[in-house]
Amino acid sequence: MPERASDRLVRMLGMIAYLERHDPVRVEDVAAQFGVTPAQVMADIDTLWVTGTPGYLPDDLIDFDATSYEQGVVRLTEARGLTRPLRLGPREGVALVAALRALTALRPALDPERAAVLDSALAKLTTATGDAAAGVDVRLDVEGRPDVVAAVGTALATRRRLRLRYTDASDTTTERDVDPIRLLTQDDHSYLLAWSLPADAERRFRTDRITAATVLDTPADEHDVTPDADHFHPDPHADLVTLHLAGPARWVAESVPVETVRDHTDGTFEIDVRVVQPAWLRHLLLQVADDVLAVDPPDVGADVAHHARAALDAYAPLLAPTPTRTAG
């Protein structure tokens, strides 16, 4: 999936701090540190090189040693103050306290190390913010039925197995036993990452689609999940669909799991997506209908058009003018 702009920004800011402490560093070592390719590191450096403080003259920009760069070594020569310790004002401090207090709703789902980090950060920020944070009371609601959310929280906290009844996007309901791993939030939804015993593999379950959850007496086993298990990856064997979209739909490339993005000189772009559930693709295309230029294979576009016409036909009686009565 193409990288989100926000994720790249966080990495580049971290890269500046890293280079300030370890300067100089081989490109390969920077890539290993941040989990990207050497080519991506070079692209990040090229972007940082023309980034700086207002004025944006050569002396205002982040700078690197050009000779080292040509030799495959990164040496930061001017960070433009981005490595200074972060100082928060009262407003920023209160905002962070509110966000951390909201996250405490997920504390039972966190492993001990992450829970300790959350508690420590919240305690330090609350102390630093003082009276300004005293009145902050924020609660984060996990999507789903209250009894389901309670059962999931109990199973995570006590490390016990769950029996789920789950309805997927195609309206198919199944029942299975799972070992819960942790709760996730992504794309405005909450998910349970768990090990599905029937599939013997990790699976993500949207909590608002879990229709029933029962905590079993069986302890949950430990399972090794992939490092990027928190991110959704479509089935590599699913049908490949190419969408040609206009520029205003650029958010699609950063919001859905796409395999490749091809930009065109006219500002339009193409994306390749793996489609497991046709209903998901229909929903996506109807969201960006005004910006869809082409769909390949064509029968996929025809299917979406058919469902769109059927929806309009269903609404037609509601849009028909009300007959007026004439005086008799």
GUTIKOL-925958 format. One line per field, with one value per residue (C-alpha): residue number from 1; residue in one letter; x, y, z negated. Coordinates in Angstrom, 1 decimal. Each point is the difference from the previous one (the first is absolute). Example, Ala and Ser with C-alpha at 12.3 -4.5 7.8 and 13.67 -1.06 7.14 Angstrom:
<palos>
k [1 2] .
r [a s] .
east [12.3 1.4] .
north [-4.5 3.4] .
up [-7.8 0.7] .
</palos>
This chain:
<palos>
k [1 2 3 4 5 6 7 8 9 10 11 12 13 14 15 16 17 18 19 20 21 22 23 24 25 26 27 28 29 30 31 32 33 34 35 36 37 38 39 40 41 42 43 44 45 46 47 48 49 50 51 52 53 54 55 56 57 58 59 60 61 62 63 64 65 66 67 68 69 70 71 72 73 74 75 76 77 78 79 80 81 82 83 84 85 86 87 88 89 90 91 92 93 94 95 96 97 98 99 100 101 102 103 104 105 106 107 108 109 110 111 112 113 114 115 116 117 118 119 120 121 122 123 124 125 126 127 128 129 130 131 132 133 134 135 136 137 138 139 140 141 142 143 144 145 146 147 148 149 150 151 152 153 154 155 156 157 158 159 160 161 162 163 164 165 166 167 168 169 170 171 172 173 174 175 176 177 178 179 180 181 182 183 184 185 186 187 188 189 190 191 192 193 194 195 196 197 198 199 200 201 202 203 204 205 206 207 208 209 210 211 212 213 214 215 216 217 218 219 220 221 222 223 224 225 226 227 228 229 230 231 232 233 234 235 236 237 238 239 240 241 242 243 244 245 246 247 248 249 250 251 252 253 254 255 256 257 258 259 260 261 262 263 264 265 266 267 268 269 270 271 272 273 274 275 276 277 278 279 280 281 282 283 284 285 286 287 288 289 290 291 292 293 294 295 296 297 298 299 300 301 302 303 304 305 306 307 308 309 310 311 312 313 314 315 316 317 318 319 320 321 322 323 324 325 326 327 328] .
r [m p e r a s d r l v r m l g m i a y l e r h d p v r v e d v a a q f g v t p a q v m a d i d t l w v t g t p g y l p d d l i d f d a t s y e q g v v r l t e a r g l t r p l r l g p r e g v a l v a a l r a l t a l r p a l d p e r a a v l d s a l a k l t t a t g d a a a g v d v r l d v e g r p d v v a a v g t a l a t r r r l r l r y t d a s d t t t e r d v d p i r l l t q d d h s y l l a w s l p a d a e r r f r t d r i t a a t v l d t p a d e h d v t p d a d h f h p d p h a d l v t l h l a g p a r w v a e s v p v e t v r d h t d g t f e i d v r v v q p a w l r h l l l q v a d d v l a v d p p d v g a d v a h h a r a a l d a y a p l l a p t p t r t a g] .
east [0.0 1.4 1.3 -2.2 1.3 -0.3 2.0 2.8 0.0 0.5 2.8 1.8 -0.2 1.4 2.7 1.3 0.2 1.7 2.6 0.7 1.0 1.7 1.5 1.4 -1.9 0.0 -3.2 -0.5 0.2 -2.6 -2.2 0.3 -0.7 -3.3 -1.1 0.1 2.1 3.2 -1.8 -2.7 2.6 1.6 -3.5 -0.6 3.4 -0.8 -3.3 1.6 2.7 -2.5 -1.9 0.5 -1.2 -1.9 2.0 1.1 3.3 3.0 1.0 -3.5 -0.1 1.0 3.4 2.1 3.6 -0.1 3.3 -1.0 -3.4 1.7 1.9 -3.1 0.5 -2.5 1.5 -2.4 1.6 -3.0 -3.2 -1.7 -0.9 -2.0 2.1 -0.7 -2.1 -3.7 -1.6 -3.8 -2.2 -3.0 -2.4 2.2 0.5 -3.7 -0.6 2.5 -1.4 -3.5 1.3 1.9 -3.0 -2.1 2.5 -0.4 -3.2 2.2 2.4 -1.2 0.9 3.6 2.9 1.8 2.7 -2.4 -2.2 2.9 1.0 -3.6 -0.2 3.5 -0.8 -3.4 1.4 2.9 -2.2 -2.7 2.6 1.6 -3.4 -1.2 -3.4 -0.8 -0.4 -2.0 -3.4 0.8 -2.2 0.0 -1.2 0.7 -2.8 0.8 -2.5 -2.4 -2.6 0.7 -0.1 2.4 2.5 -0.1 0.7 2.9 1.5 -0.4 1.6 2.9 0.6 -0.2 1.6 -2.9 -1.4 -3.0 -2.9 -1.2 -3.0 1.2 -1.8 2.4 -0.5 -1.8 -2.6 1.3 -0.1 2.4 0.9 3.5 2.3 2.9 2.9 -0.2 3.2 -0.8 -2.4 0.8 -1.5 0.3 -2.0 -2.6 -0.7 1.1 1.3 0.9 3.2 -0.3 1.3 -2.8 0.2 -1.9 2.2 3.2 0.9 -0.3 -3.2 -1.5 -3.6 -1.8 -1.6 -3.3 -0.4 0.4 -3.6 0.9 3.1 0.4 3.0 1.0 1.8 2.8 3.2 1.0 3.2 2.9 0.4 2.6 -1.6 1.6 1.8 -2.6 -3.0 -1.5 -0.5 -2.5 1.4 -2.4 0.2 2.8 -2.1 -3.1 -1.1 2.2 -2.0 1.5 -1.6 0.8 -1.0 0.2 2.1 -2.6 -0.3 3.7 -1.1 -0.9 3.7 0.8 -3.1 -0.6 2.4 1.3 2.8 1.4 -0.6 0.8 -0.1 -0.8 1.3 -3.6 -0.4 -2.1 1.3 -0.6 -0.1 0.0 -2.1 -0.7 -3.8 -1.3 -3.5 -1.6 -2.3 3.0 1.1 -3.5 -0.1 3.4 -0.8 -3.4 1.9 2.2 -2.4 0.7 3.7 -0.1 1.5 0.3 -0.2 1.7 -1.2 -3.1 -2.5 0.9 -1.0 -3.1 -0.9 0.3 -2.0 -2.7 -0.3 0.0 -2.9 -1.8 0.4 -1.3 -3.0 -0.8 -0.1 -2.0 -3.5 1.2 1.1 -3.2 -2.2 -3.0 -3.2 -2.1 -3.6 -2.5 -3.2 -3.0] .
north [0.0 3.5 1.8 2.6 3.5 0.3 -3.1 1.3 3.3 -1.7 -2.1 3.0 1.9 -3.0 -0.3 3.5 -0.8 -3.3 1.6 2.7 -2.7 -2.4 2.2 -1.2 -3.2 -2.2 0.1 -3.8 0.5 2.8 -2.3 -2.8 2.3 1.3 -3.2 1.4 -0.5 1.9 1.6 1.3 1.5 1.8 1.3 1.2 1.8 1.7 1.3 1.1 1.8 2.5 0.4 2.7 3.0 2.9 1.9 -3.3 1.5 -2.4 1.2 -0.8 -3.6 -3.3 -0.9 -3.1 -0.5 -0.4 -1.9 -2.6 -0.3 -0.9 -2.7 -1.6 1.5 2.4 2.9 2.6 3.5 2.2 -1.2 3.4 -0.5 -3.2 -1.9 2.4 -1.5 0.3 2.7 -0.2 2.9 -0.5 -0.5 -2.7 -1.7 -0.2 -1.4 -2.7 -0.8 -0.3 -2.4 -2.2 -0.1 -1.1 -2.8 -1.4 -1.6 -2.4 -0.6 -3.6 -0.8 1.2 -2.1 0.9 1.9 2.2 0.5 1.2 2.5 1.3 0.3 1.7 2.5 0.9 0.5 2.3 2.1 0.4 1.2 2.3 1.5 0.5 1.4 0.4 -3.7 -0.5 0.3 -2.1 -3.1 -1.8 -3.5 -2.0 -2.2 -3.3 -0.7 -2.9 -1.4 0.8 -3.7 -0.9 2.8 -1.1 -3.6 1.0 2.2 -2.8 -2.6 2.3 0.9 -3.6 -1.6 -2.4 -1.4 1.6 -1.6 2.5 0.3 2.3 1.5 1.0 2.7 -2.4 -0.7 -3.5 -1.1 -2.5 -1.2 -0.7 -0.2 2.5 0.9 3.8 2.0 3.7 2.7 2.3 3.2 0.8 1.9 1.2 -3.6 -2.3 -3.5 -3.1 -1.5 -3.7 -3.5 -1.9 -3.6 -1.4 1.9 -0.4 3.5 3.6 1.8 3.4 0.3 3.4 0.3 1.4 -3.1 -2.4 -0.9 -2.2 -0.7 -2.6 -0.2 -3.6 -1.7 -1.1 2.2 1.7 -1.4 2.3 0.5 1.6 2.6 1.8 3.3 1.9 -1.8 3.3 0.9 -1.6 -1.9 -1.4 -3.5 -0.1 -2.5 2.3 1.6 2.9 3.1 3.2 3.3 3.2 3.0 3.7 2.1 0.8 -3.7 -0.1 -0.9 -3.5 -0.8 0.7 -1.3 -3.5 -2.9 0.5 -1.9 2.6 3.6 1.4 3.8 1.6 3.4 1.4 -0.4 -3.2 -3.3 -3.7 -2.4 -3.8 -1.6 -3.6 -0.5 -2.7 1.4 1.6 1.9 1.9 1.1 1.1 2.2 1.5 0.8 1.5 2.3 1.4 -0.4 3.5 -0.8 -3.4 0.1 -3.7 -3.5 -3.1 -2.6 1.7 -2.5 1.3 3.5 -1.3 -1.8 3.1 2.0 -2.7 0.3 3.8 0.0 -2.6 2.3 3.0 -2.0 -1.0 3.7 1.0 -0.4 2.4 2.6 -0.1 3.1 -0.3 0.1 3.1 -0.4 1.9 1.4 -2.2] .
up [0.0 0.8 -3.0 -1.6 0.1 -3.7 -0.6 2.3 -1.8 -3.4 1.4 1.5 -3.3 -1.8 2.6 -0.8 -3.7 0.7 2.3 -2.6 -2.5 2.4 2.7 2.4 1.0 3.0 2.0 -0.5 -3.8 0.1 2.1 -2.5 -3.0 1.5 1.8 3.5 3.2 0.7 3.0 -2.4 -2.3 3.0 1.0 -3.6 -0.1 3.3 -1.4 -3.3 1.9 1.4 -3.3 -2.5 -1.8 1.6 2.5 1.5 1.3 0.0 -3.5 -1.3 1.1 -1.7 1.4 0.6 1.1 3.7 0.3 -2.6 1.7 3.3 -1.8 -1.5 -3.4 -1.7 -2.1 -1.3 -0.1 -0.8 -1.8 -0.1 -3.7 0.5 -2.5 -2.9 -2.9 0.6 -2.2 -0.4 -0.8 -2.3 2.9 1.6 -3.4 -0.7 3.4 -0.6 -3.4 1.5 2.7 -2.5 -2.4 2.9 0.7 -3.5 1.2 2.0 -2.9 -0.6 3.6 -0.3 -0.9 -3.2 1.7 2.0 -3.1 -2.0 2.7 0.1 -3.8 -0.2 2.8 -1.5 -3.5 1.2 2.3 -2.7 -2.5 2.6 1.0 -3.5 -0.8 3.7 0.4 -3.1 1.7 3.0 0.2 3.3 0.8 3.1 1.1 1.8 2.7 -0.5 -2.4 -3.6 -1.0 2.9 -0.9 -3.7 0.9 2.3 -2.7 -2.6 2.3 0.8 -3.7 -1.2 3.1 0.6 3.3 1.6 2.0 2.6 2.3 2.8 3.1 2.7 2.7 2.3 -2.8 -0.6 -3.7 -1.5 -3.4 -1.1 -3.0 -0.1 -2.3 -0.4 0.5 -0.1 1.0 2.9 1.4 3.7 2.5 -2.6 -1.1 -2.8 0.7 -2.1 1.1 -0.9 0.9 1.8 -1.1 3.0 2.5 -2.2 1.0 -1.3 0.9 -0.5 -1.1 0.1 -3.4 1.2 2.2 -3.0 -0.8 -3.0 -2.2 -2.7 -2.3 -0.4 -2.9 2.3 -0.3 3.2 1.6 1.0 3.7 2.2 2.2 2.9 -0.8 2.1 -1.4 -1.1 3.7 2.3 3.0 2.6 1.3 2.6 2.0 0.2 3.2 1.2 1.0 1.5 -0.6 1.9 -2.1 0.2 -2.4 -2.6 -0.8 -1.1 -3.5 1.2 0.7 -3.7 -1.6 1.5 0.4 3.6 1.6 2.4 0.9 3.5 0.4 3.3 1.3 0.2 -3.8 0.1 -1.3 0.1 -3.0 -0.1 -2.8 -1.0 -0.4 -2.3 -0.6 3.1 -2.4 -1.4 3.5 0.9 -3.1 0.7 3.7 -1.0 -2.4 2.7 2.9 1.4 0.2 1.5 3.6 0.7 -1.6 1.2 0.5 1.5 -1.4 -3.5 1.0 1.6 -3.2 -2.1 2.6 -0.2 -3.8 0.2 2.4 -2.1 -3.1 2.0 1.2 -3.5 -1.0 3.1 -1.7 -2.8 2.5 2.1 -0.3 -2.3 2.1 -0.7 -0.8 2.1 -1.5 0.9] .
</palos>
